Amino acid sequence: MAIRQIAVLPYRAESSAVDAPIRILLITSRGGSRWVIPKGQLKNGLAPHTCAAREAEEEAGVRGAACPTPLGSYRFRKRRPSGAFVWADVEVFPFAVTQELDKWPEHKERKRQWFTLAEAAEKVADEDLRALIRSFGAREFMAAASGTSMFETVAEKTGVNAMFGWFQKLLPKEGNFFDLFERQAATLVAGADALARMLQGGSDLADHIREIEEREHEADNITREVLHTVRRTFLTPFDRAAITDLIAAMDDAIDEMQHVAGAVDLYDIHQFEPEMKDMAGIIVDAARLTAEAVPLLRRVADNGPRLHELTERLVRMEGHADEINAAGLRRLFKETRKDDALHFITRQEMFKRLERVVDRFEDIANEIDGLVIDHS
C-alpha cells in the first residue's frame, strides 16, 4: 500500500486582471537542489488541507487560503530510512498565498522562488506533478478563447481586407458582453482574495472590509452596463435572458461577499473559526475557476468539454462547503457555553452568509452549463 501524503500548490496572480498570468512558488528539497512543492505527512486530528497549509508555512514560509477540495494527486517514489524506495501518493490542494514570511522554521534548509506555470512544470522532476501544474492555469484554453471572426478568417485567406472593412461597419454590433463578463470575473477574484485576507484576522480588518465593499460597487456598475447593453444591442452572442442571468449570478456572488464583510463589521468579529477559513479557501478557488471559465465563452462550442470540467468542479466544491459548514456549526454548538448564546448566534450568521457565497458560485456554474448545452 502506498504512503499517503499531502501538499499545497502555492500560487498568486501577477495582477487582478482576469487573464493575469499565474505564478507558482517552488522550494528546494531539504539538503538538495531539486525543486518541489511543500508536502508532508497527515497528522491525526487535522484535515488534509490544514496539514498541507502547515507544511506551506514550515517549509516555504507562506500563509494563505488553502482550498479544502484537492486539485488532484500525483505519485512518486519516496526513499525510506532503510534505503528502500516505496510509492507515495500525494494529494495536492490549491493554496492562494497572501503573506510571505521573512523567516520560517526551514528557511535555512530550503530556498524558495516564484516561477511561471511553464517554468514550474519544467523545474519539477515528477511527470504527474508536471501535468498537474500545467493544468492549473489551462493557458491553452485561454488562447483558444480568443479566436478570429469569420470575416477575419476570410480576409486572412483572400487578402481582401479593405472590401470587408466597410461591410463590417454596416452590421449590427454584438456589444462588448465578453469583455464585461471578464471584468466581472476579475472583480470576483479580487473580492474573494480580500475575503480570505479578512478571515485571517489581524489588525487590517477595516481595510479588507472596505475593499470588499468597493469591489461590490464595481460589480454593480458592470452589471448595470451589461443590462443597458442588452437593451440597445440588436444582435447578442447568447439569448438575452442567458446573458442577464449569468451577469446577475456573478453579481450575486460579490453581493454575498459584501454581506459577509458587513456581518464582520456589524458584530465586531476579530477571530474566525477554522471552518470559516476553509470556506474562504473554497471561495478563492471558485473565483479562480470562474475567471478561467468566462473567457472560454467566446468560443463556447469549441470549449464545451473544458467548461464542463470547470463547472463540475465548482458544483463539487459547493457540496464540500456544505459539509464544512455543517461540521463547523456542530462543533461551535458543542463548545459554546450556555451563558454565551450571542457568540453562537453571530457565528451561525457568519457561516450562513459564507455558505451563500459558495451557493452563488454554483449558480454561476449552472448558468455556464446551460450555455454549453444550448450552444454545443
N, C-alpha and C positions, 0 to 999 in steps of 0.2 A: 504494500500500500504506500502511495506517495505521501511525502511530508506536505502538510498544508501550511502555507504562509500567506501573509497579506502585504500589500504595498500601496503606495499612492503614486499617481502621475501628477506631479505639481505643475500647474500651468498658470499663465496670465496672458492677457491680450495686450498688444502694443498700444492700442488706443480704444476708445469707446465705440468706434465705427463698427457696423455690423459685419463688415468683411475684413476687420483688422486681423493681421497675422497673429497666430498663437505662438507663444514661446514655451518651451518645456525646460524644467530645471532637472539636470542630472548631477549626480555626485560620483566621486570615485569610490571604488571598493576600499575597505579598510586594509591598509598595508599594500595596496596595489594601484594599478593605473587604469583598470577597467572602468568604463562609465556605466553606471547602474541607476536604478530608481530606489528611493528609500523603501526598505521592506524589512520584515521581521516575523516573529512568531506570534501566534494568537495567545492571548492571556486570559486566564479564567475569569469569568465575570464581566468581561468587556466585549462590546460588539466589535465585529471585524473592522469596520471603518474607523472606530475610535482607536483601536490598536494601531491602525495604519497612520492615523493623524499623529499619534505619539511618536511613531518612527520618523515621521517627517520632521518633527521638531528636534528629536535627538540626533538624527543623522544629517539633516540638511539645514537645520536652524530656520525653518519656516513655519508660520502659522497661517491658518485659513479655514475655509469651509470644505469639509470632506463630504461628498455625496454618499449617502448610505447604500445607494444602488450601484453595484460594481459595473465598471466599464467592460470588463471581460477578464480573461485569465491567460496565463502562459505557463509553460513547463520548462524546467532546466535541471541539469544535473548538479546536485549540491554535494560538496565534499564533506564527509563526516570526520570527526576527530580520529576515527580508526583508520582513515585513509580511503575508505570506500566512497564511491560516487553513487548517490541514490537520487531518484526523481523527487522533485519538489514542485507542487502546483501552487502558483501564486495568483491570488485574486487581487485585481487592481481597481482602486477607487479614484475617480476624478477628484482633484484637490485644488480648489481655487485659492491661490496664495494671496494673502492680504498683508502679510508682515514678514520681513526678513530680519533675523536677529544678527547682531554683530558677533556674539559668542554663543555657543551652544555645546552640549555635552561632548560631541565628537568633532569639534571644529579643528582640533589639532591632528586628527587622524584622516580627515577627508577634505577634498576640495569640492566646491560646487560651482556650476556655471550654467547660464541660460543658453539654450540653443533654439534654432528654428525647428519646426516639425521634421523637415527633411534631414537636417543635421543630427538631431537627436536620434532619429531612426537609424542613421548610419553609424552613430557612435556606439550604440549598444550591441552586444555580441549575440544575444538570443534572438533567433529568427521570429519566433512567435511574438516577442515583445516588440520587435521592429514593426510587425504588421499591426499590432495594437496601436502603436504611436502614429503610424501612417493613417490609420482610420479615424483618429481622434478629430482632426480638423476637416477631413474629406475635401481637401482643396480642389481635387479633380472635379468634384461635383459643382463646386462654386464656379469653376471655369466653364463647365458645361452650361451653366445657367445664363451665361452672357452670350447667347447665340446671335447670329445675324438674322435680319429680317429677310423676307422673300425678295424684296427689291434690292437689298444689298447683295444678295447671292447672285441674282441675275446680272446686276451691274458689274460684279467682280468677274463673271464669266464672259460677258459680252463687251465690256468696256464702254457701255453707253450710259455712263453716269449722268450726263447732262440731260438726256432725254427723260430720265425718271425723276430728276430733281423737281421740275415743275409739276409733274403728275402727283408726286407725294404730297405736295403742298395743297392740292385740291381735296385730298382725302380727309374725312372727319378724324379728329385726333382721338387717341385712346386714353389720354390723361396720363398722369405720372403715378399711377397706382402702385407699381412695383417699388419705385423709389420711396413712396410714403410707407409702404409695408416694412421696408428695410429700416427706415428711420425709426419706426415704432419698435421694431425688434431690438435696435440698438438701445432704445430707451428702457426696454425691459431688462436687458443685460446690465445696464448701469444701475437701475433701481435694485435689481437682485444683489449686485455686489454691495451696494450701500446697506441693504437689509442685513446681509451676512456680517458686515462690519459692525452694525448696530448691535446685533445679538451676541457679539463677543464681549459686550460691556465696555467698561473703561470710562475715561473722563471726557470722551469726544462724542457722547450720545447725541447732544444737541446738533452737532454738525451733520451727523448721519441722518437724523430725522429731517433736518432742513433739506438735505439733498434729495431724499425720497419725495418730499413734498414738491420740490422743484421739478423732479422728473415726472411726477404725476401731472403737473401743469403742462409740461412739454407734450405729454401723451394726449392730453385733451385737445391741444392745438392741432396736433397731427390728425386726430380723429375728425375734428371739425373740417379740416381741409379735405379729407377723403370724402366726407358726406357732401361737401359743396361740389367737389369734382365729379362725383357720381351724378349729381343733378344737371350739370352743364356739359356732360360728355355724351356724344352721340353713340360712339362705339366703345364698349368696355371689354376687357380681356376675359372676364367671367360674368356670370349672371350678377345683376346689380345687388340682389339680396345676399349672394355669397360674399361679395366684397364688403358690404356693410356688416354682415355677421362676423367676418374674420377680424376686421378692424375693431369691432365692438368687443370681441373676446379678448383681444390683446389689450385694449384699454381697460377692461375689467380686471385683468391681472395686475396692472400697475396701480389701479384703484385699491385693490385689496392689500397691496404692499403699503400704500399710504395709510390704510386703516390700521395695519399692524403698528406702524410708526406712531399713529395717533393714540393708540392704546398705551404704548410705552410712555408717551408724553403725559397722557391723562392720568394714568395710575402711578406715574413716577417710578417706573421699574428700572432697576440698575443691574440686577443679576438675573440670569436667564437659565432655564432648565436645560440640561444636556439634550433632551429630545427636541427642544426648540431649535437648538443649533444644528441638530441633524436635519430638521425640516428646512432650515435655511440652506444647508448644503444641497438638498434636492432642488430647491428653488433656483439656486445659482446654475446648476447643471441643466435644469429645464429651460432656463432662459438661453443658455448657450446652444442647446439643441434647436430651440425655436429660431435663433439667429442663423443657424446653419440651414434650416428648412426653408425659410422665407425666400431667399434668393433663387432657390430651385423652382419656385412657382413661375418664374419667367418662361420655363420650358417644362411645364408640369407633365405633359405626356411622356417626354423623354426621361424625366427624373422620377417617375412614379415609384419604382422599386425602392429607391433610396428614401424618398419621402415616407413611404410606408414603414420602413425600418425606424426612422426617427420618431414618427408618431406612435408606433408600437412601444418604443422605449418610454416615451412620455406617459403613456397610459399605465405602463408597468410601474413607473416611478410614483404615480398617483396612488396606486394600491399599496405600495411600500410606505408612503407617507401616512396613509390611514392607519396602518399597523403601528407606526411610531407614535402617532397622535394618541391612539388608544392606550399604548403602554405608558406614555408619559402621564396621562390623566390618572391611570390606575395607580402608578407609583406615587403621584402627588397626593391623591386622596388618602392613601395609606399613611403617608408621612406627615400630613397636615394635622396639627393639634386641634382639638375641639373648640378651643377658645380663639382660633385664628382662621375662622371661616372666610374672612375677607381675602386672605392670602390665596386660598384655593379658588375663589370666585374670579379674582383678577387674572390668575394664571390660566384658568379654564377659558376665559375670554381670549387670551393670547393664543392658546392652542387652536381655538375655533377659527380665529382670523388667519393664522398661518395655514390651516387646512384649506381655507377658502382660496388662498393664493394658488396652492397646488391644483385645486379643482379647476381654476380658471385656465391653467396650462393644459389640463386635459380637454377643456372646451376648445382651446386653440388646435390641439391635435385632431379633434373630431372635425373641426371646420376644414382643416387641410386635407384630411382623409376624404371628406366629401368632394373637394375639388379634384382630387386624384381620381376618384370613382367617375365623376362627371366628364373628365377630360382625357382619360386614358384610352 
